[in-house]
Amino acid sequence: MASRKDFLSQQAPENYVAGLGRGATGFTTRSDLGPAREGPSEDQIKEALAKRAAQLGAPTPSAYGAVEKKEEDNDDDERFQDPENEVGLFATGAYDRDDDEADRIYQDIDERMDRRRKARREAREKQEREEYEAKNPKIQQQFADLKRSLGSVTDEQWQNIPEVGDLTGKNRRAKQNLRQRFYAVPDSVIAGARNSTEFDTSVNDGGQTNGSSADNVDGTMTNFADIGAARDKVLQVNLDKAAMGSADANSGSASTIDPKGYLTSLSKTELKSQNYDIGDVKRVESLLQSVIKTNSRHPPGYIALARLHELAGKPVKARDVMAQCCSLNPHSEDAWLESIRLNEGHNAKVIAAASVKENPQSTRLWTRATELETDQQSKKRVLRRALDLLPKSVVLWKQLVQLSADEGEARLLLSKACSEIPASIELHLALARIVETVDEARKVLNTCRRANPKNAEVWIAASRLEEQVGSKNTANIMKRAVQSLANENAMLKREEWIEQAEKCEDEGAILTGQNIIRETLSYGLDEDDDRKKLFMEDAQASISRGKYEIARAIYAYILRIWPTSKSAWEASANLEKVHGRKEDLWNVLEKAVEAVPQADDLWIQYANEKYQSGDVDGARIVLGKAFNQSPSENIYLEAINLEARNGQIEQARDLLAQARQEAGTDRVWIKSVAFARTHDDNATALDLVTQALHLYPAQWKLWAQKAQIYSSQRLVPQAREAYATGTRACPKAIPLWVLLARLEEGQAGSVVKARSVLDRARAANPKHERLWLESVRLERRAGNLAAAKNLMARALQPSECHRSGPLWAERIWHLEPRTQRKPLSLEAVKVVESDPTLFTTVARVFWAERKLEKAVTWFEKAVLVDSDDGDTWAWYWKFLGMHGSEEKRADVMEKL
């Protein structure tokens, strides 16, 4: 017993894991396994197997290195058993020398086959192993590059590596407690910190300024204000230089030069050399010198170098560079032009003469030589010499014609030019404009048309000529033009024809533009295309560009194809109303009601336009015609409004009675009740609304009118009964519920009943923002702010009205403190995204904080979201009345 080891010193059982009963799990680390090493080879395995077989008395391994299987083992494998004999086929056979020799022969064959496939197998295995290692790298491979980088870490970096901190909760709380301890600081420390930043300008007895260095022994003071001003000036200069960086790059002072774009990147403006850094100029000069040395036949390099010298204030050197360039590149137009530009007076003329001598076919050089001459005769002489060499140059002919002061001389020159260049449309058109008679102009245009059968501009010019002389042949000319161009396969696109028509309008050829639209607007469109929509878009585009005559022509074309199109007539009338005359508008509306007699809107618009112009009788006549064509409720109501506006009450009442008999719709009854209430005839109004409710019991407006009549007479029980009956008949009519709640709150003075009404309304109409809003406002008016906040929180739940702009606006402006308005506005905008009420509230928040520019931005956003929201326009107008300019107010008034 004494020799037995104690429990802690005993060897642990196999597979023992400490704390396994408490839920712990064991794990194995690399230290338990030891370093990785290569396994035994195949020969070593065979030798070990043979040795173990000898020790155990087992049979000797076969030629393949494996022990012979026992008979009972073979019996287990049913795949190799004889189906008629359960004993193996060769179980009784003896294994002799021949069998061993056969086994060895098969082994040799297998080894030879294995050697033949060895290279491919090893390559495949290597590839698979590399792919596996790439997908599943070891930890030491993942950190190998980091380990190598540790060799470059300096001692200072090692010292700056932070210590691993203790992040346990206990120590962290202790450290936080230590930070919260405060200690009293001596007054001497505070005084020293205060005096450390002061500057004492008093002089000591030794002549040195207090607080200054030993250098200021003469009693001078450092002016820090001047130092600050100088610093600001330097900063401003640097900012200006940075802002002018792009301009410097274009002017040639930048150090980066595009070898292929000198002429486009360098400016022609001559600037002073002191505006540039000398070092940059020298670097660019060396770069350009290398360019021209590398390729002496590259004129842009010389031009860039010459301009650099010019910018650096070295014009003589620039001229020498260009002279060298012209001698090496005598056929370069750019080189000669740059050389002429750098020279002045007689030298420039000499260079120009040399340039045209080397390049007699250059129009640019002849033009530049002409510009160097000062008198008209010299210019003409140069141009005539140029035309002797270049008789096909349109540019030179135009310049010579422009120099001609006599119209006869210009006519002769243009005739000669047209004979030399029959394909030039520009010259023919110019000649047609200055010939003496119309017949001669027609002859010139016909000659040009025969020479240019595929050009539409000649046909347009011919049509404009006929329009100028007052001929009615313009439509035929455009029709022939379309046929001829179509035969030549030279028809323009629809957009190009519209552009030509608008160009004619700009130049005063209105009839020609209209003929172009009439003949070409449908070109290239199939019957299956939505041509009407496309034509309407073309008209709107022309209106947006200010081409109203072309838009009228497009609308006329549409109405000729679709004469009963109500939308086309309305668009045409709107065009005349905004951009035309009153008579033209009346003419369009007259044609519209004749073409579409069943369109009530056109009749009403026609009558309104007559009434607004002061022609009341004309409006009555129009409405009378409308009654004959379409006696609908709209016509009746418009006639009633007309008579009511003119004070004809009895006639309006008679018309209402007639309308109730012939077109007794709910709208007519509602209008009748409202008319009676307006004229303080409550008895008649109550009688009418009672009759109407027998006919239309599901019309909530009639119930509201009945209750309002009782309410105006202080008959609260009858009004409550009317509202209650209406809510039962129309449970989805939200205004009825709201009016009933306001009746209980206001006249009845019962907030509890009003709250109950709104609760029942929300139960009948869930997820309706107006009911939630009314409930919140009810509590707020009653002084129950906590209840209002609770209702608002319920309303803004995702299951209710989370994206309601009015609810968020109510919360931001009335239920939260001023400091929380901006954060809530941001949250609301993210949730709601776009709502005019919310945007208006955000604008009012910025307005209250005097951030006027942001307020204007949010007002504009609200207007863009819904331009028909009157509350938005009212707040915007109030804001502009206090902080806006006259121009802005005028702009808003125009939109209104």
Disulfide bonds with the S-S distance in Angstrom:
none
